């Protein structure tokens, strides 16, 4: 006979069927419970105690629970691991419910929709992405639910989609079509949750509003799909969703996620942390929203000269007006995250303290306007005229909310006196009731002679009179009714006390309910101003970033770059790598020029490892990115063209997501540049061809250089240790050799870190190995082998034979191995590195080796 399912579990199973791919947090009293497989898996992931429901049953139900007050941290833990959580709430007061308490899903929290309040992530965006496809290509839309911003584009290949997904670091993708196994594997390795689209049962105003500026049908479809998913999962107002902005990737300086990683724009390639990146250097913003805007500017520099100059004008104005800039920065430090506060208002999750943060932020705005308006710079004056201080919202909040409200919005203590006459009457009743209780306690002490009689309250018994056991004989039992016995005291009630209790508690309940109603009404009133608040947030965050650019320009000696649209020439005087310059402590950074005229497209850079070739290449890219962001740059002066794309091949490493080897990654990245670069692009190739056999690699590198020269025409910096390639300057008209200077003193290599014309005379590889601390024996052997290789380099056959016998010539084989070893050590001995005593010890060791052989 099948076991009977309880009504509660029947309700649970019915709701769970609707959300099979999510953890169901089922509210029971003060806890959210997990059952069945959710409990087993959740207990392990969340480190919860696994218990069982219906223990006497033949099949007890696994169960685990979390307190409702701490549920957010548990939900965030699961979502961070890529899971979804359905929150099932009690929809009615259990005390008033008839039969089973009604429950329903109030929100589905997913990786792409979670709103994290962690201050450490305040400058991070969390994107939900939607993808649609047809025979014409792909439509892609992404949205940050916390701010309501959304953007849409249309793409023509899966490779372009992968680049967008990885560049955005999206957490979740909504896509309904079947994906091939390799695409599914990619999403899994990239940590992207794949979710199915949801169909809406009715029309929603948000859909027509958000899509109003879109014209491409793929973009419209992707945006509608995203909105349907948000409406279905959030189950609440989304009034803060902004009009979706359509963009083309070629509207910005295009850089793949690989380029962004190689150039360490947002985080260090080694550590994955912010420290050591361009974002780390530039992020001196005063607000969280300013930090997020800065990051988006770094990832998408401009290609429109007019837009670049518009930013430059404000940076220059703030640079010239020191006092105004410093006052603005100080005022911005008092501005909270207006974008996310506005989002919380729209979602109905903002509490009273957050509304006060909104008011405090708005209180700063008139002062900022005043500073800008009083500046002698017209650019700042114009900026001031565009800002609306929204004083009405500030005044409304300040007049309504008390100065130090509680976190909870449902327990009272939020609304100021004078806001509601009815609320004031309830409060008066409560105050009078408490005074009546105090008076009653005093009166009863006098009547009974019980000096320590007191009136107390708890949720179980309400108000009561407490008398210690030592005074029990004085209790007037004709008026007092015993309610509870304690170890050392008795508790009583009276008819009069219960009557006043009803009045007091009724006023308290009504007061709390009315306060919550007044608070939610205030929040609804603020919703009407959401577009104006979002516009203000964009203005303040932009001012924040531009003020930061100005401050850094002064502190770090940056200059305003000039642009030439009619010329492809690069003319940077004493350019510096902005991040390396900042982290250097003991040494002064050595600046270098980058001068590539109209007739020069390729610089072949030779020189030792560690000498600065890669730094020089990255330096140029970062200067270009900063310039096209509208920021000043680390140089004495610069005239630049507007670049459309940047391609890099820097560093060696396997692509773990796609499963490609180091050399395959190298060739793939080179191929992307060769196929997609234009004459307006910048290409940085570092050590192309080193991942295969010497002559294969050299041939590939030479062929790539010729293709770039003859077919592409992009400005290219090509670093190599293949010195044979330097001869290309004899046949390629737009090709020049440059090298990083280095010199030897007393057998030691000294880097000059200066870029000089012409090719380097050698690579100094063994000297760099010496600096790295390789054993002396290894260095000696390497020196000997290098001489042997160089000796036969002009004869391929001899070189091939030498590969079979790198350790000696035919004459040397007449000696014993021990004799040859001693002779080799003597030849390669660096006398300047050792003391006379060490020389004597070496001679003694050699003598022992030869005697032992005999």
Secondary structure, DSSP 8 states (H G I E B T S, - for coil): ------HHHHHHHHHHHHTTTEEEEEEETTEEEEEHHHHHHHHHHHT---EEESTTSTT-EEEEEEEGGGHHHHHHHHHHTT-EEEEEEE-S-TTT-SSS--EEEEEEE-TTT-----GGGTT---EEEEEEEETTEEEEEEEETTTTEEEEEEES-HHHHHHHHHHHT-SEEE--S---HHHHHHHHHTT-EEE-----SS--HHHHHHTTT---HHHHHHHHHHHHHHHHHH-S--TT----EE--GGGB-B--HHHHHHTTSSS-TTT-SSTTSHHHHH---SSHHHHHHHHHHHHS-B--HHHHHHHHHHHHHHHH-HHHHHHHHHHHTT---HHHHHHHHHHT---HHHHHHHHHHHHHHHHHHHHHHTSS-HHHHHHHHT----HHHHHHHHHHB-TT--S-SSSS--B-TTS-HHHHHHHHHHHHHHHHHHHHHHHHHHHH--TT-EEEEETTTEEEEEEEGGGGGG--TTT-EEEEE-SSEEEEE-HHHHHHHHHHHHHHHHHHHHHHHHHHHHHHHHHTTHHHHHHHHHHHHHHHHHHHHHHHHHHHT-B--EE-SS---EEEEEE--HHHHHH--SS----EEEEE-TT--EEEEE--TTSSHHHHHHHHHHHHHHHHHT--BSSSEEEE---SBEEEE-S---BTTTTB-HHHHHHHHHHHHHHH--TT-EEEEESTTTTS-HHHHHHHHHHHHHHIIIII--EEEEE-S-GGGGGGGGT-TTEEEEEEEEEEETTEEEEEEEEEES--S---HHHHHHHHT--HHHHHHHHHHHHHHHHTTT-HHHHHHHHH-TT--TTGGGS-HHHHHHHHHHHT--GGGS-HHHHHHHHHHHHHHHHHH-
